[in-house]
Amino acid sequence: MDNEMQEIDLRQLLYILWKRKWIIVYITMACLITAGVVSFFILQPSYEANAKVIIVKDKAMYFLEDRYTNSDVNLYMNVAKTYEEIAKSRTVRHRVQEKVGGGFNEIKNIKVESKPDTQVLTITVSHPSAEDVAVYANVLAQEFITVSGEVLPAGELRILDKAERPRAPASPNYMLNIAISFVLGVMISVGTIFLLECFNQFIETEQDVEDCLNLPVLCVVSRSSTNEFNIGEKLCCVESQI
């Protein structure tokens, strides 16, 4: 390393942060308050409910091995992606809307996922109302079964688990938002402090004098009014230190 480069140890970094600690406090508090207001008062809560559908063989009791073959199981797993698209189709949505009314239009998201190496489909519905989201998920699952039987009779679909009323909103995640805002506030404040320190050309404290001149401080002349200033006393102070 070149001798011209200034070496900054951990104590100097901590001193810089401590000298401007009020910036950390103010910016972090501002971020926390902003995140709290946005999360609790501005963002609309969204609830999720999911229903599970299983693909079984036509007119057969599930888990009876003598009525199932490996080709049957492989077929049902292969058509799972097709069933996912059917569940999200406009045909299914229109039928659900006819049954539950206009509230279904407020649904923010419909997710259909198939578990790997299984014959189970999970239908997840997001809605602002905790009371309605489970109803919509169950109706959607039932209409999905009906439409699938009409357009893709590859197997029989049955409800495995009905959707239940959620106890808490899925979003926003209040604790996560607060934690992120805290970390973000600390990062912004620390970055601001070091940016100010880079552009600061003033000597403000005794420590700054020692750091810049690499000399000990002999005496500190405090601020005083013109009437109270006694240069003789100050010179005596300096002489005594020397």
N, C-alpha and C positions, 0 to 999 in steps of 0.2 A: 504494500500500500504506500502511496506517496505521502511524504511528511506534511504536505499542504492540506491534506484532507483532515477534517476535524473529527476526532473520535468522541462519540457520545455514548456514555455508559448508561446503565439502567437507572442510576440515581438521578442523572440529569433529566432523563425522560420523565421520571416520576415527579421531579421538581417542576418541570414545565407544566405537567397536567395539574399538579396541586396549585400552582400559581393562578391558573385559570379554571379552577374547579367549578366556579359559578356557571361557566358556559356548559359544562357537562350536565349540571343540575337543571338548568333552564331548558336546554334543548331536549333532554330526555323526558322531562315532565311534559313539555309541549307535545312530543310524539305520543306519550302515553294517553294524554287527555284527548288528542285527536283520534287515536285508535279507539278509545272507549266511546266517544260520541258517535263515531261512524258505525261501530259494531252494534251498539245498543239502541241507537235512535234513528239511524239512517238506513242501514242495510235491512232488507226484509228477510225475516227468517224463512228457511225452507226445510220442509220435513220430507223424510223418505220412508217408503214402505215397500216391501218386496214380497212377492208370491213366487212359489216354486212349482214348476210343472215337470212331470216326468214322462218320458216317451216309453210306452210299453207295447207289447205285441197285441194285435187285434184279437179280442175275445179270448184272452189268456190271463191267468192269474200271474202276477209278477213274482219272480223268484222261483218259479217251478222250472227246474232245469230241463225236464223232459220235453217241455214245450218251447224251449229256446235253443238256438244254435249260435255259434260264434259269428256267423254271417249276419244273423239278425241284430246282434248287439253292435257290430261294426256298421251296419246300415244306419241304425238310429243315431250313432255318434257322428256319422258322416253328414247326415241331413240336419244336424243341429244348427249349422250356420244358416241354412235355408229357413229354418223355423225362426231364427233371430230376425231375419228380414221381414218375415210375415208378421211378426208381433209388432214391428215398427211401421207397418204399411199404413197408407191412408185408409184402406178399407176397414181395418180393425179400429182405427181412431174414429172414423165416422160412426161405426156401430156403437162404440162406447159412448160417444157424444149423444147419440139418439136415446140412450138409456139413462144417462146421468145428467144431461142438460149442458148448459153453457159453461158451467164451472170447470169442465174438462179442458176448456181452452186455456186455462191458467196454468196447466201443467208445464213446468219448465223443462223437464227432461225425462225421457224414457230410455232405460238401459236394459238390454237383454243380453245375458251372458250365459254361456254354456260351460259347465265345469269340465276340465280336461279328463278324458277317459271315463266319462259318466254319461248318463242319458238324462241329466237334470238340467233344466233351464231356469234361470233366476230372472224374474221380471221386476225391475225396480222403477218406481215412479216418484218424482219430486213435485211437491205442491206447497203453496204457502199455508194451507190449512191442515192442521194435524187431524182434525175430525174427518176430513174428506179424502185424504191421501190413501188411506187403507181401503176405503170403498172403491176408489178409482182403480187401485192396483188389482183388486179381486175381480172387478167387472172386466178389466182389460185382459186378465188371464183367462176368464171364461170365454170372452169373445174371440180371443186368440185361438183357443181350442176349437171353437166352432168353425172359424174361417179356415184353419189348417186342415180340418177334416174335409172341407169342401174342395180345396185346391191341391192338397198334398196328402192323400190318404195312405202314407207310407207306414203309419203306425197309429196307435191310440194314445192320445194325450190325456193325462189325468192331473188334477190338482194334488200336489204333494203337501204343500204348506200354504195356508191362506195368510194373506197380509194382516198384520195387526197394527193397531194405532200406536204411532211412535211416542215415546215419553219425552224426548228432547229433540230440538231441531238439529238437523245434520249440518247446517251452515246458517250463519257464520260461526266459526269456532272461536269463541270469545277468548279463551285462554291462549290459544295459538296466536291470535291477532295481537294480544297484549304482549306476549313474549317477543314476537317479531318487532313490534314497535319499540320495545325496550332496547333490544340489540341494535336496531337501526338508529335509535336516538344516541346511544353511546358511540357508535361508529361515526355518525355525522359530527357529533361534538368533538371527538378526539381528532378527526380530520380537520375540523375548523380551527382547533387550537394549534395544531402543527402548521397549518397554513398561515395563521396570524404570526406565529413565531418566526416563520421563514421571512416574512416581509417586515418584521419589527426591527427597526434600526435604532431604537432608543435604549438607553441604560436606565433601568427603573429601580433596581435593588442593589444591595451590597454584593450579593452573589453575582449579579451581572458584571459588576466592576472587576471582581476577582477572575471571572471567566474570561473577560475580554483582555485584561492587562496582565493576568497571571501574577498579580501582586496583592499582598494583604491590605486590607482596609484599616487605616490608622485611626480615622475619626469620621463620624457622620455628622454633618451640619444639618440640623433640622430646619424646617420651614418656620419663618417668623416674620412679623411685620417690621416695617422700617424703624419704628420707634423702639422696638424691643431688641433690635439687632445690635450686638456689642462685638465688634470685630476683635477687640482685645481678648475677650473671653475665649473666642474661637481659636485665636492663635495660641493662647496658653494651653488649650486642650490639645492642639496639634503638637506643641513643643513637649508636653508631658508624655505623649505617646512616643515621640522620637527618643 
